[in-house]
Amino acid sequence: NEFLADIVRHAAQPFGQSYPDGRVGLVNDAFEQLSGYTVAELMSIDWATTLTPPEWRHVEQEKLDELQRTGKPV
C-alpha cells in the first residue's frame, strides 16, 4: 500500500480523492499545483463548493446522487 501511495503522491498526473460529503482525502503534489491550494487548505474545504464551478454543481450533484443510488462509480 505504501508503495502505491508513494507512486500516486509523486506522479506528474494530478490526483485527488474526495468523499461525497465534501471532504478531500488523498491529493498529490500535481493536484496541489493544479488547484492552487496547499494540502492543508484542501483538507479544510468542501470540494463541492470550492473546487466545482457553479455552472457544474448541478451535474456533479446528479452524479453523486447516482453513485449513492447505485453504489457504482460514475
C-alpha positions in Angstrom: 0.0 0.0 0.0 2.8 2.4 0.9 4.5 1.7 -2.5 1.3 2.5 -4.4 0.6 5.6 -2.3 4.1 6.9 -2.9 3.6 6.4 -6.7 0.4 8.4 -6.6 1.9 11.2 -4.4 4.8 11.7 -6.8 3.0 11.2 -10.1 3.1 14.1 -12.6 -0.6 13.5 -13.3 -2.9 15.4 -10.8 -4.7 13.0 -8.5 -7.3 13.9 -5.9 -9.6 11.7 -3.9 -12.6 13.0 -2.2 -15.8 11.9 -0.4 -19.4 12.6 -1.3 -19.8 14.7 1.9 -17.3 17.2 0.6 -14.2 16.1 2.4 -10.9 15.8 0.5 -8.8 12.7 1.0 -5.5 12.0 -0.6 -4.1 14.5 -3.1 -0.7 14.6 -4.7 1.7 17.5 -5.4 0.5 17.8 -9.0 -3.1 18.3 -7.7 -1.9 21.0 -5.3 -0.2 22.8 -8.2 -3.3 22.5 -10.4 -5.7 23.7 -7.8 -3.6 26.4 -6.3 -4.3 25.1 -2.8 -2.0 23.5 -0.3 -2.7 20.1 1.2 -3.7 21.8 4.5 -6.1 24.1 2.6 -7.6 21.2 0.6 -8.2 19.2 3.8 -10.2 22.1 5.3 -12.5 22.9 2.3 -15.7 21.4 0.9 -14.6 20.4 -2.6 -18.1 20.6 -4.0 -18.4 24.3 -3.3 -14.8 25.4 -3.5 -13.4 23.4 -6.5 -16.5 22.9 -8.6 -17.6 25.9 -10.8 -21.1 27.0 -10.0 -22.3 26.1 -13.5 -21.2 22.4 -13.0 -22.6 21.9 -9.5 -26.0 20.5 -10.7 -24.3 17.9 -12.9 -21.9 16.9 -10.1 -24.8 16.6 -7.7 -26.7 14.4 -10.2 -23.7 12.1 -10.4 -23.3 11.9 -6.6 -26.9 11.1 -6.3 -26.5 8.3 -8.9 -23.5 7.0 -7.0 -25.5 6.9 -3.8 -28.4 5.2 -5.5 -26.5 2.5 -7.4 -23.2 2.2 -5.5 -21.3 2.2 -8.8 -18.7 4.8 -9.8 -19.9 7.3 -12.4 
